[in-house]
Amino acid sequence: MIKNLMRGLAAAALLSLPLAAAAPAPAASLPLPHAAPAAVTMSLTDGIAELPVAAEHREGYERTKFKHWVDADHNGCNTRAEVLIAESRTKPVIEAGCKIASGTWYSYYDGVTVTAPGGLDIDHMVPLAEAWDSGASNWTAARRQAYANDLDAPRSLVAVSAKANRSKSDQDVTDWLPPLADARCQYASDWTSTKLRWGLSIDSAERTALEHIASGCGHTNVEYETALP
């Protein structure tokens, strides 16, 4: 949640967008607030053990069933731009319409530093097709959109080199891992955290692959907050 707030504030400040004060609704008409989910921290090994194991099914999948790169907070920056702003290691140059012109990004999958936004993709840590296979086929369209634009968890979306992301495509950890070996423990943690956050399952081969990675990851932890319904 903090990450999402930081992203929104960063985008608003850099664009100097005025914020209009909304008139408060009458108390009787306000919806009951959701209780904030508690943050969970555990070892990577324990996190993997928490994931339910189930067969995966691709039937009916279409990428368009996950509406993504929306401007959920209506600040003029879509999800891709929000991630680029948040993850740039230098102050990004932002042009009219929240077009990110330049910045400095570190692609942790392959250890590459990128300064031109066109060289970056925003990767869904757990690809949309993999999410569909693992339980998202049963979700509402609104929940799939929330998943595809998840700015509330820094592990869900990550700016990486286009080359690395396109090499990954929609493969899970059984078939693809970051080419930079030192990134694999973090990747397994991010993958596991995302699946736990969204209540997604893993198949048996995926669990074996994750357990194999975790065996060499020492004290790597999993941290996540359960996504609200």
C-alpha positions in Angstrom: 0.0 0.0 0.0 2.9 2.4 0.8 4.5 1.7 -2.5 1.2 2.6 -4.3 1.0 5.9 -2.3 4.6 6.7 -3.2 4.0 6.0 -6.9 0.9 8.3 -6.9 2.6 11.1 -5.0 5.7 10.9 -7.3 3.6 11.1 -10.4 1.5 14.0 -9.1 4.5 16.0 -7.9 6.5 15.5 -11.1 3.6 16.5 -13.3 2.5 19.3 -11.0 -1.1 18.1 -11.3 -3.6 20.1 -9.2 -5.7 18.0 -6.8 -9.3 18.9 -6.6 -10.9 18.6 -3.2 -14.0 16.5 -3.3 -16.9 17.4 -1.1 -17.3 14.7 1.6 -20.3 12.4 1.2 -22.9 12.2 3.9 -21.8 9.8 6.6 -24.8 7.5 6.0 -23.8 7.0 2.3 -20.2 6.1 2.9 -19.4 2.4 2.2 -17.9 0.4 5.0 -14.1 0.4 4.7 -12.2 -2.8 4.1 -9.9 -3.9 6.9 -6.3 -3.3 5.8 -4.7 -6.7 5.2 -1.9 -7.6 7.5 1.6 -7.9 6.0 3.0 -11.4 6.1 6.7 -12.3 6.3 8.0 -15.9 6.2 10.9 -17.8 4.7 10.9 -18.5 1.0 10.7 -22.3 1.8 7.7 -21.8 4.1 6.1 -19.5 1.5 6.4 -22.1 -1.2 4.9 -24.7 1.1 1.8 -22.4 1.6 1.0 -22.4 -2.1 -1.7 -24.9 -3.1 -0.8 -27.4 -5.7 -3.3 -27.8 -8.6 -3.2 -28.7 -12.3 -3.1 -25.8 -14.7 -5.5 -25.1 -17.5 -5.1 -22.6 -20.4 -8.5 -23.1 -21.9 -10.3 -19.8 -22.7 -7.3 -17.6 -22.0 -7.1 -14.3 -23.9 -4.8 -11.5 -22.9 -7.6 -9.0 -23.5 -9.4 -10.5 -20.5 -6.9 -8.7 -18.3 -7.4 -5.0 -19.0 -4.0 -3.4 -18.2 -2.1 -0.1 -18.3 -5.1 1.8 -17.0 -5.0 5.1 -15.1 -6.8 3.9 -12.0 -6.2 7.0 -9.9 -7.0 9.4 -12.7 -3.8 11.4 -12.2 -2.9 11.4 -15.9 -0.3 8.5 -15.7 -1.2 4.9 -16.6 0.2 1.9 -14.8 3.2 1.6 -17.1 4.2 5.2 -16.4 3.6 4.9 -12.7 6.0 1.9 -12.5 8.6 3.8 -14.6 8.4 6.8 -12.4 8.6 4.8 -9.2 11.5 2.6 -10.2 13.8 5.2 -12.0 17.0 5.6 -10.0 17.2 9.2 -11.1 14.5 11.8 -11.5 12.8 10.9 -14.7 12.0 13.4 -17.4 8.3 13.5 -17.9 6.7 15.3 -20.9 3.1 16.3 -21.6 0.6 13.5 -21.2 2.8 11.7 -18.7 5.2 10.5 -21.4 8.4 9.3 -19.7 11.2 10.7 -21.9 14.2 9.4 -19.9 15.4 8.1 -16.5 17.7 5.4 -15.2 16.4 1.9 -14.6 18.1 -1.3 -13.4 16.8 -4.5 -14.9 17.5 -7.0 -12.2 16.7 -10.0 -14.4 19.9 -9.5 -16.4 21.8 -6.8 -14.6 21.4 -4.2 -17.4 21.0 -0.4 -16.8 18.6 1.2 -19.2 18.2 5.0 -19.7 15.7 5.0 -22.6 12.1 4.0 -21.6 11.6 2.3 -25.0 14.1 -0.3 -24.0 12.0 -1.4 -21.0 9.0 -3.6 -20.6 6.8 -3.7 -17.5 6.8 -7.3 -16.6 3.9 -9.0 -14.7 5.9 -11.0 -12.2 3.5 -13.9 -12.7 2.5 -13.5 -16.4 -1.2 -13.0 -17.2 -1.5 -16.4 -18.9 0.2 -18.1 -15.9 -2.2 -16.3 -13.6 -5.1 -17.5 -15.7 -3.8 -21.1 -15.5 -3.4 -20.8 -11.8 -6.9 -19.5 -10.8 -7.6 -16.2 -12.5 -9.9 -17.9 -15.0 -12.4 -18.0 -12.2 -12.1 -14.3 -11.3 -14.3 -11.4 -12.3 -13.2 -9.0 -15.0 -12.7 -6.4 -12.3 -10.3 -8.6 -10.2 -8.3 -9.5 -13.3 -8.0 -5.8 -14.1 -6.8 -5.1 -10.5 -4.2 -7.9 -10.9 -2.9 -6.6 -14.2 -2.4 -3.1 -12.7 -1.3 -4.0 -9.2 0.6 -1.0 -7.9 -0.1 -1.8 -4.3 2.7 -4.4 -4.2 6.2 -3.6 -5.5 6.8 -7.2 -6.4 3.8 -7.5 -8.8 5.1 -5.3 -11.6 8.7 -4.6 -12.4 10.5 -2.6 -15.1 13.0 -4.9 -16.9 14.8 -4.9 -20.2 12.6 -5.7 -23.1 15.0 -8.4 -24.1 14.7 -10.2 -20.8 11.0 -9.8 -20.6 10.3 -11.1 -24.1 12.6 -14.1 -23.4 10.5 -14.9 -20.4 7.2 -14.4 -22.2 4.5 -16.3 -20.3 6.7 -19.1 -18.9 6.8 -20.1 -15.3 9.8 -20.9 -13.2 9.9 -24.5 -14.5 10.9 -23.2 -18.0 12.5 -19.7 -17.4 14.6 -18.0 -14.8 16.5 -14.7 -15.0 19.8 -15.0 -16.9 21.6 -13.3 -14.0 22.1 -16.1 -11.5 22.4 -13.7 -8.6 18.8 -12.6 -9.3 17.2 -16.0 -9.0 16.5 -16.0 -5.3 14.9 -12.6 -5.5 12.9 -13.8 -8.5 11.7 -16.9 -6.7 10.7 -14.7 -3.7 8.8 -12.2 -5.9 7.1 -15.0 -7.8 6.0 -16.8 -4.6 4.9 -13.5 -3.0 2.7 -12.6 -6.0 1.0 -16.0 -6.0 0.4 -15.9 -2.3 -0.9 -12.3 -2.5 -3.5 -13.2 -5.2 -4.3 -16.7 -4.0 -2.9 -18.5 -7.0 -1.9 -22.1 -7.2 1.2 -23.8 -8.5 1.5 -27.1 -10.3 3.8 -29.9 -9.1 6.6 -29.2 -11.5 6.5 -25.5 -10.5 6.8 -26.4 -6.8 9.8 -28.7 -7.5 11.5 -25.9 -9.4 10.8 -23.3 -6.6 12.0 -25.7 -3.9 15.2 -26.3 -5.9 15.9 -22.6 -6.1 15.0 -22.0 -2.5 17.5 -24.7 -1.4 20.3 -22.3 -2.4 18.8 -19.1 -1.1 19.8 -19.1 2.5 17.7 -16.5 4.5 15.6 -15.2 1.6 12.1 -14.2 2.8 8.7 -13.8 1.2 6.7 -10.7 2.1 3.2 -9.9 0.9 -0.2 -8.5 1.7 -3.3 -10.4 0.6 -5.0 -8.6 -2.3 -8.4 -7.3 -1.4 -11.4 -9.0 -3.1 
